[in-house]
Amino acid sequence: MLGAMADSFQADFYSFRVKGIDGVPDLLAPLRGSVALVVNVASQCGYTPQYAGLERLYRELKGQRFTVIGFPCNQFGAQEPGAEAEIMRFCTISYNVTFPLSAKIEVNGANRHPLFGWLTAPENGFAGDLQWNFEKFLIDRAGRLIGRYPSGTKPEDNGLLQEIAAGVAVFPTLIATTPMRIGEAHTANAVGFQIAAAVLGQAVLPTLIGVIARRLGLEIIGPSLFIAALLLLGLYEALSTMNFLGPSSEKAIGQEVMTECP
């Protein structure tokens, strides 16, 4: 069985020892403090194309201490039959995967890794065996399980993105984030805009962020766009609470957005 035997009631996700697909003995310890999306993956499944969306999500948000962690498993339809080297080669060539992967693991049954015993324990609020490949578990920065999603939940799902956004939001990161090169920004921005829309539900948000960014002299590309969305929401709510934004201020913001729209 993969990894050291561990107490099923360890305090948090990052306490479990799991071997990496590249042989590293403790995959999770260096990731402590991250928000993590845990996925049991397979190379020959109908859901395998989700690798592309998972990788986009990882690249977009890894600078905000977010990670995707894939756990290859052959228990569902024997759809992950290869050895670790073969799995790694497939993920790299087919989907250019760069997020962490564990060695092959069992997630159900007598040989289930203790980590998945913990993930599916009633005490954690999301009990029950996994049903298929590409189920997803969301872990917060403290290593607590805060969400579980069925295989059909795509990485672009709005509900999933909202919960990830709530976990990774660290407003000061806006100033520190290094902008991506323009050539790299197209795909990342698509994810950033979608996350921002999922958080705020405002179609006008990207334009409003652009207006504010230009006035502040900021370049917002990729991950910074996501953080800017959250910063804008938090700032607006704070000012509203303190009555700094009256009806006239809200009107002025709306008029500026209309003026800046192409």
C-alpha positions as YAML, in Angstrom:
chain: A
units: angstrom
residues:
- id: 1
  name: MET
  ca: [0.00, 0.00, 0.00]
- id: 2
  name: LEU
  ca: [1.21, 3.49, -0.90]
- id: 3
  name: GLY
  ca: [2.60, 5.65, 1.88]
- id: 4
  name: ALA
  ca: [3.00, 5.04, 5.56]
- id: 5
  name: MET
  ca: [0.07, 3.77, 7.59]
- id: 6
  name: ALA
  ca: [-1.53, 6.71, 9.33]
- id: 7
  name: ASP
  ca: [-4.21, 7.34, 11.88]
- id: 8
  name: SER
  ca: [-7.53, 7.91, 10.11]
- id: 9
  name: PHE
  ca: [-8.26, 10.70, 12.54]
- id: 10
  name: GLN
  ca: [-5.16, 12.79, 11.95]
- id: 11
  name: ALA
  ca: [-5.76, 16.46, 12.44]
- id: 12
  name: ASP
  ca: [-5.54, 17.54, 8.82]
- id: 13
  name: PHE
  ca: [-5.01, 16.59, 5.18]
- id: 14
  name: TYR
  ca: [-1.35, 17.59, 5.12]
- id: 15
  name: SER
  ca: [-0.46, 15.24, 8.00]
- id: 16
  name: PHE
  ca: [-0.70, 12.19, 5.73]
- id: 17
  name: ARG
  ca: [2.38, 10.84, 4.02]
- id: 18
  name: VAL
  ca: [1.79, 10.12, 0.34]
- id: 19
  name: LYS
  ca: [4.46, 9.10, -2.15]
- id: 20
  name: GLY
  ca: [4.76, 11.24, -5.25]
- id: 21
  name: ILE
  ca: [4.65, 9.83, -8.77]
- id: 22
  name: ASP
  ca: [8.31, 10.82, -9.13]
- id: 23
  name: GLY
  ca: [9.27, 8.91, -5.97]
- id: 24
  name: VAL
  ca: [9.35, 11.80, -3.50]
- id: 25
  name: PRO
  ca: [8.45, 10.23, -0.13]
- id: 26
  name: ASP
  ca: [6.15, 12.97, 1.18]
- id: 27
  name: LEU
  ca: [4.17, 14.75, -1.53]
- id: 28
  name: LEU
  ca: [1.89, 16.75, 0.75]
- id: 29
  name: ALA
  ca: [4.18, 18.26, 3.39]
- id: 30
  name: PRO
  ca: [5.69, 20.92, 1.08]
- id: 31
  name: LEU
  ca: [2.16, 21.96, 0.08]
- id: 32
  name: ARG
  ca: [0.99, 22.71, 3.62]
- id: 33
  name: GLY
  ca: [-0.79, 26.05, 3.75]
- id: 34
  name: SER
  ca: [-2.18, 25.71, 0.24]
- id: 35
  name: VAL
  ca: [-5.79, 25.45, -0.85]
- id: 36
  name: ALA
  ca: [-5.90, 22.10, -2.66]
- id: 37
  name: LEU
  ca: [-8.28, 20.45, -5.10]
- id: 38
  name: VAL
  ca: [-7.80, 16.69, -4.73]
- id: 39
  name: VAL
  ca: [-8.79, 14.54, -7.72]
- id: 40
  name: ASN
  ca: [-8.60, 10.78, -8.28]
- id: 41
  name: VAL
  ca: [-7.46, 10.63, -11.89]
- id: 42
  name: ALA
  ca: [-7.25, 8.05, -14.68]
- id: 43
  name: SER
  ca: [-5.78, 8.12, -18.18]
- id: 44
  name: GLN
  ca: [-8.46, 6.18, -20.08]
- id: 45
  name: CYS
  ca: [-11.67, 7.60, -18.63]
- id: 46
  name: GLY
  ca: [-14.41, 9.59, -20.29]
- id: 47
  name: TYR
  ca: [-13.58, 12.34, -17.80]
- id: 48
  name: THR
  ca: [-9.86, 12.33, -18.63]
- id: 49
  name: PRO
  ca: [-10.18, 15.56, -20.72]
- id: 50
  name: GLN
  ca: [-10.81, 17.32, -17.39]
- id: 51
  name: TYR
  ca: [-7.02, 17.26, -17.07]
- id: 52
  name: ALA
  ca: [-6.94, 20.29, -19.39]
- id: 53
  name: GLY
  ca: [-9.24, 22.37, -17.19]
- id: 54
  name: LEU
  ca: [-7.49, 21.26, -14.01]
- id: 55
  name: GLU
  ca: [-4.14, 22.33, -15.44]
- id: 56
  name: ARG
  ca: [-5.53, 25.72, -16.51]
- id: 57
  name: LEU
  ca: [-6.96, 26.26, -13.04]
- id: 58
  name: TYR
  ca: [-3.65, 25.29, -11.43]
- id: 59
  name: ARG
  ca: [-1.60, 27.60, -13.62]
- id: 60
  name: GLU
  ca: [-3.98, 30.48, -13.05]
- id: 61
  name: LEU
  ca: [-4.01, 30.27, -9.26]
- id: 62
  name: LYS
  ca: [-0.77, 28.58, -8.17]
- id: 63
  name: GLY
  ca: [0.69, 31.99, -7.38]
- id: 64
  name: GLN
  ca: [-2.06, 32.37, -4.76]
- id: 65
  name: ARG
  ca: [-0.97, 29.20, -2.94]
- id: 66
  name: PHE
  ca: [-3.53, 27.01, -4.68]
- id: 67
  name: THR
  ca: [-2.75, 23.56, -6.03]
- id: 68
  name: VAL
  ca: [-4.41, 20.66, -7.79]
- id: 69
  name: ILE
  ca: [-3.23, 17.22, -6.65]
- id: 70
  name: GLY
  ca: [-3.94, 14.19, -8.81]
- id: 71
  name: PHE
  ca: [-4.15, 10.67, -7.36]
- id: 72
  name: PRO
  ca: [-3.97, 8.02, -10.13]
- id: 73
  name: CYS
  ca: [-6.21, 5.06, -9.38]
- id: 74
  name: ASN
  ca: [-7.07, 1.90, -11.35]
- id: 75
  name: GLN
  ca: [-10.13, 0.87, -9.33]
- id: 76
  name: PHE
  ca: [-12.82, 2.21, -11.67]
- id: 77
  name: GLY
  ca: [-13.12, 0.33, -14.95]
- id: 78
  name: ALA
  ca: [-9.37, -0.47, -14.86]
- id: 79
  name: GLN
  ca: [-8.85, 2.88, -16.59]
- id: 80
  name: GLU
  ca: [-5.43, 3.59, -15.11]
- id: 81
  name: PRO
  ca: [-3.53, 0.36, -15.91]
- id: 82
  name: GLY
  ca: [-0.07, 1.83, -16.54]
- id: 83
  name: ALA
  ca: [2.91, 2.18, -14.24]
- id: 84
  name: GLU
  ca: [3.85, 5.55, -12.75]
- id: 85
  name: ALA
  ca: [6.31, 6.38, -15.54]
- id: 86
  name: GLU
  ca: [3.67, 5.70, -18.18]
- id: 87
  name: ILE
  ca: [1.08, 7.81, -16.34]
- id: 88
  name: MET
  ca: [3.53, 10.67, -16.01]
- id: 89
  name: ARG
  ca: [4.42, 10.50, -19.69]
- id: 90
  name: PHE
  ca: [0.76, 10.46, -20.73]
- id: 91
  name: CYS
  ca: [-0.12, 13.47, -18.55]
- id: 92
  name: THR
  ca: [2.86, 15.47, -19.80]
- id: 93
  name: ILE
  ca: [2.46, 14.72, -23.50]
- id: 94
  name: SER
  ca: [-1.34, 14.78, -23.72]
- id: 95
  name: TYR
  ca: [-2.20, 17.62, -21.32]
- id: 96
  name: ASN
  ca: [1.10, 19.26, -20.33]
- id: 97
  name: VAL
  ca: [0.25, 18.59, -16.69]
- id: 98
  name: THR
  ca: [2.51, 20.34, -14.19]
- id: 99
  name: PHE
  ca: [0.47, 20.00, -10.99]
- id: 100
  name: PRO
  ca: [1.54, 17.37, -8.41]
- id: 101
  name: LEU
  ca: [0.63, 13.72, -8.90]
- id: 102
  name: SER
  ca: [0.90, 10.87, -6.41]
- id: 103
  name: ALA
  ca: [2.02, 7.36, -7.14]
- id: 104
  name: LYS
  ca: [-0.84, 4.98, -7.96]
- id: 105
  name: ILE
  ca: [-3.19, 4.63, -5.04]
- id: 106
  name: GLU
  ca: [-6.34, 2.79, -3.99]
- id: 107
  name: VAL
  ca: [-9.17, 5.00, -2.81]
- id: 108
  name: ASN
  ca: [-11.77, 2.37, -1.82]
- id: 109
  name: GLY
  ca: [-11.76, -1.01, -0.14]
- id: 110
  name: ALA
  ca: [-9.47, -2.88, 2.20]
- id: 111
  name: ASN
  ca: [-6.28, -1.41, 0.68]
- id: 112
  name: ARG
  ca: [-7.56, 2.16, 0.56]
- id: 113
  name: HIS
  ca: [-4.90, 4.68, 1.46]
- id: 114
  name: PRO
  ca: [-5.54, 6.21, 4.91]
- id: 115
  name: LEU
  ca: [-5.77, 9.64, 3.29]
- id: 116
  name: PHE
  ca: [-8.89, 8.61, 1.39]
- id: 117
  name: GLY
  ca: [-10.24, 6.92, 4.50]
- id: 118
  name: TRP
  ca: [-9.97, 10.35, 6.12]
- id: 119
  name: LEU
  ca: [-11.49, 12.18, 3.15]
- id: 120
  name: THR
  ca: [-14.54, 9.91, 3.14]
- id: 121
  name: ALA
  ca: [-14.98, 9.60, 6.92]
- id: 122
  name: PRO
  ca: [-18.34, 10.69, 8.36]
- id: 123
  name: GLU
  ca: [-16.49, 12.92, 10.83]
- id: 124
  name: ASN
  ca: [-15.41, 15.14, 7.94]
- id: 125
  name: GLY
  ca: [-18.91, 15.67, 6.63]
- id: 126
  name: PHE
  ca: [-18.60, 14.02, 3.20]
- id: 127
  name: ALA
  ca: [-18.95, 10.33, 3.91]
- id: 128
  name: GLY
  ca: [-19.08, 7.49, 1.43]
- id: 129
  name: ASP
  ca: [-16.91, 5.57, -1.02]
- id: 130
  name: LEU
  ca: [-15.83, 7.21, -4.24]
- id: 131
  name: GLN
  ca: [-18.07, 6.28, -7.15]
- id: 132
  name: TRP
  ca: [-15.82, 6.91, -10.16]
- id: 133
  name: ASN
  ca: [-12.73, 8.64, -11.48]
- id: 134
  name: PHE
  ca: [-12.32, 12.42, -11.19]
- id: 135
  name: GLU
  ca: [-14.24, 12.97, -7.99]
- id: 136
  name: LYS
  ca: [-12.99, 16.12, -6.30]
- id: 137
  name: PHE
  ca: [-12.31, 17.19, -2.71]
- id: 138
  name: LEU
  ca: [-11.52, 20.77, -1.70]
- id: 139
  name: ILE
  ca: [-9.05, 21.36, 1.14]
- id: 140
  name: ASP
  ca: [-8.58, 24.71, 2.88]
- id: 141
  name: ARG
  ca: [-5.28, 26.23, 4.01]
- id: 142
  name: ALA
  ca: [-5.58, 24.60, 7.44]
- id: 143
  name: GLY
  ca: [-5.88, 21.16, 5.84]
- id: 144
  name: ARG
  ca: [-9.60, 20.80, 6.52]
- id: 145
  name: LEU
  ca: [-12.00, 19.21, 4.06]
- id: 146
  name: ILE
  ca: [-14.53, 21.83, 2.96]
- id: 147
  name: GLY
  ca: [-16.14, 20.39, -0.18]
- id: 148
  name: ARG
  ca: [-16.74, 17.29, -2.27]
- id: 149
  name: TYR
  ca: [-17.87, 17.20, -5.91]
- id: 150
  name: PRO
  ca: [-18.92, 14.34, -8.20]
- id: 151
  name: SER
  ca: [-16.97, 13.25, -11.25]
- id: 152
  name: GLY
  ca: [-19.09, 15.26, -13.66]
- id: 153
  name: THR
  ca: [-18.22, 18.56, -11.96]
- id: 154
  name: LYS
  ca: [-15.92, 20.29, -14.42]
- id: 155
  name: PRO
  ca: [-13.01, 22.45, -13.25]
- id: 156
  name: GLU
  ca: [-14.85, 25.42, -14.77]
- id: 157
  name: ASP
  ca: [-18.02, 24.82, -12.73]
- id: 158
  name: ASN
  ca: [-19.20, 28.09, -11.17]
- id: 159
  name: GLY
  ca: [-20.05, 26.58, -7.80]
- id: 160
  name: LEU
  ca: [-16.63, 24.97, -7.53]
- id: 161
  name: LEU
  ca: [-14.90, 28.19, -8.60]
- id: 162
  name: GLN
  ca: [-16.79, 30.19, -6.00]
- id: 163
  name: GLU
  ca: [-15.60, 27.90, -3.21]
- id: 164
  name: ILE
  ca: [-12.03, 27.94, -4.51]
- id: 165
  name: ALA
  ca: [-12.17, 31.73, -4.76]
- id: 166
  name: ALA
  ca: [-13.30, 32.03, -1.16]
- id: 167
  name: GLY
  ca: [-10.38, 29.86, -0.07]
- id: 168
  name: VAL
  ca: [-7.56, 31.53, -2.01]
- id: 169
  name: ALA
  ca: [-8.55, 35.18, -1.58]
- id: 170
  name: VAL
  ca: [-5.62, 37.13, -0.12]
- id: 171
  name: PHE
  ca: [-6.21, 40.77, -1.07]
- id: 172
  name: PRO
  ca: [-2.66, 42.17, -0.58]
- id: 173
  name: THR
  ca: [-1.41, 39.76, -3.25]
- id: 174
  name: LEU
  ca: [-2.74, 42.20, -5.86]
- id: 175
  name: ILE
  ca: [0.22, 44.52, -5.37]
- id: 176
  name: ALA
  ca: [2.84, 41.76, -5.18]
- id: 177
  name: THR
  ca: [1.69, 39.60, -8.11]
- id: 178
  name: THR
  ca: [4.05, 39.66, -11.06]
- id: 179
  name: PRO
  ca: [2.15, 40.10, -14.35]
- id: 180
  name: MET
  ca: [2.40, 37.29, -16.86]
- id: 181
  name: ARG
  ca: [3.95, 37.88, -20.24]
- id: 182
  name: ILE
  ca: [1.36, 38.99, -22.77]
- id: 183
  name: GLY
  ca: [1.85, 35.86, -24.86]
- id: 184
  name: GLU
  ca: [0.96, 33.67, -21.87]
- id: 185
  name: ALA
  ca: [-2.05, 35.64, -20.75]
- id: 186
  name: HIS
  ca: [-4.79, 34.59, -23.19]
- id: 187
  name: THR
  ca: [-5.71, 31.20, -21.70]
- id: 188
  name: ALA
  ca: [-5.08, 32.26, -18.12]
- id: 189
  name: ASN
  ca: [-7.25, 35.34, -18.48]
- id: 190
  name: ALA
  ca: [-10.20, 33.22, -19.62]
- id: 191
  name: VAL
  ca: [-10.06, 31.35, -16.30]
- id: 192
  name: GLY
  ca: [-9.46, 34.57, -14.36]
- id: 193
  name: PHE
  ca: [-12.47, 36.30, -15.87]
- id: 194
  name: GLN
  ca: [-14.66, 33.25, -15.23]
- id: 195
  name: ILE
  ca: [-13.61, 33.04, -11.58]
- id: 196
  name: ALA
  ca: [-14.21, 36.75, -11.13]
- id: 197
  name: ALA
  ca: [-17.66, 36.41, -12.67]
- id: 198
  name: ALA
  ca: [-18.43, 33.40, -10.49]
- id: 199
  name: VAL
  ca: [-17.51, 35.31, -7.36]
- id: 200
  name: LEU
  ca: [-19.39, 38.51, -8.11]
- id: 201
  name: GLY
  ca: [-21.94, 37.53, -10.72]
- id: 202
  name: GLN
  ca: [-21.38, 40.87, -12.47]
- id: 203
  name: ALA
  ca: [-20.90, 41.01, -16.23]
- id: 204
  name: VAL
  ca: [-19.54, 44.56, -15.90]
- id: 205
  name: LEU
  ca: [-16.81, 43.55, -13.46]
- id: 206
  name: PRO
  ca: [-13.87, 43.12, -15.90]
- id: 207
  name: THR
  ca: [-14.50, 46.61, -17.31]
- id: 208
  name: LEU
  ca: [-14.74, 48.14, -13.85]
- id: 209
  name: ILE
  ca: [-11.48, 46.47, -12.82]
- id: 210
  name: GLY
  ca: [-9.83, 47.81, -15.96]
- id: 211
  name: VAL
  ca: [-10.97, 51.35, -15.19]
- id: 212
  name: ILE
  ca: [-9.62, 51.21, -11.65]
- id: 213
  name: ALA
  ca: [-6.39, 49.53, -12.75]
- id: 214
  name: ARG
  ca: [-5.67, 52.20, -15.36]
- id: 215
  name: ARG
  ca: [-6.29, 54.96, -12.84]
- id: 216
  name: LEU
  ca: [-3.88, 53.27, -10.39]
- id: 217
  name: GLY
  ca: [-1.31, 52.55, -13.08]
- id: 218
  name: LEU
  ca: [-1.54, 48.79, -12.47]
- id: 219
  name: GLU
  ca: [-1.09, 46.05, -15.05]
- id: 220
  name: ILE
  ca: [-3.60, 43.30, -14.30]
- id: 221
  name: ILE
  ca: [-3.10, 40.04, -16.16]
- id: 222
  name: GLY
  ca: [-3.83, 36.46, -15.21]
- id: 223
  name: PRO
  ca: [-3.88, 35.80, -11.44]
- id: 224
  name: SER
  ca: [-3.89, 39.50, -10.63]
- id: 225
  name: LEU
  ca: [-7.25, 39.88, -12.34]
- id: 226
  name: PHE
  ca: [-8.77, 37.31, -10.02]
- id: 227
  name: ILE
  ca: [-7.34, 38.94, -6.92]
- id: 228
  name: ALA
  ca: [-8.38, 42.37, -8.19]
- id: 229
  name: ALA
  ca: [-11.96, 41.17, -8.44]
- id: 230
  name: LEU
  ca: [-11.94, 40.05, -4.84]
- id: 231
  name: LEU
  ca: [-10.15, 43.21, -3.72]
- id: 232
  name: LEU
  ca: [-12.72, 45.35, -5.47]
- id: 233
  name: LEU
  ca: [-15.59, 43.49, -3.83]
- id: 234
  name: GLY
  ca: [-14.01, 43.70, -0.37]
- id: 235
  name: LEU
  ca: [-13.18, 47.39, -0.78]
- id: 236
  name: TYR
  ca: [-16.67, 48.23, -2.01]
- id: 237
  name: GLU
  ca: [-18.32, 46.34, 0.84]
- id: 238
  name: ALA
  ca: [-16.03, 47.98, 3.42]
- id: 239
  name: LEU
  ca: [-16.70, 51.49, 2.12]
- id: 240
  name: SER
  ca: [-20.41, 50.81, 1.91]
- id: 241
  name: THR
  ca: [-20.45, 49.59, 5.51]
- id: 242
  name: MET
  ca: [-18.72, 52.77, 6.65]
- id: 243
  name: ASN
  ca: [-21.12, 54.89, 4.54]
- id: 244
  name: PHE
  ca: [-18.24, 56.23, 2.43]
- id: 245
  name: LEU
  ca: [-20.15, 55.30, -0.71]
- id: 246
  name: GLY
  ca: [-23.45, 57.08, -0.98]
- id: 247
  name: PRO
  ca: [-25.87, 57.03, -3.92]
- id: 248
  name: SER
  ca: [-23.90, 59.74, -5.73]
- id: 249
  name: SER
  ca: [-20.67, 57.70, -5.54]
- id: 250
  name: GLU
  ca: [-22.36, 54.57, -6.87]
- id: 251
  name: LYS
  ca: [-23.82, 56.59, -9.73]
- id: 252
  name: ALA
  ca: [-20.43, 58.04, -10.55]
- id: 253
  name: ILE
  ca: [-18.87, 54.59, -10.70]
- id: 254
  name: GLY
  ca: [-21.61, 53.34, -12.99]
- id: 255
  name: GLN
  ca: [-21.24, 56.35, -15.28]
- id: 256
  name: GLU
  ca: [-17.50, 55.83, -15.52]
- id: 257
  name: VAL
  ca: [-17.97, 52.21, -16.50]
- id: 258
  name: MET
  ca: [-20.38, 53.19, -19.23]
- id: 259
  name: THR
  ca: [-17.93, 55.80, -20.52]
- id: 260
  name: GLU
  ca: [-15.05, 53.31, -20.61]
- id: 261
  name: CYS
  ca: [-16.96, 50.48, -22.31]
- id: 262
  name: PRO
  ca: [-15.95, 50.05, -25.99]
...
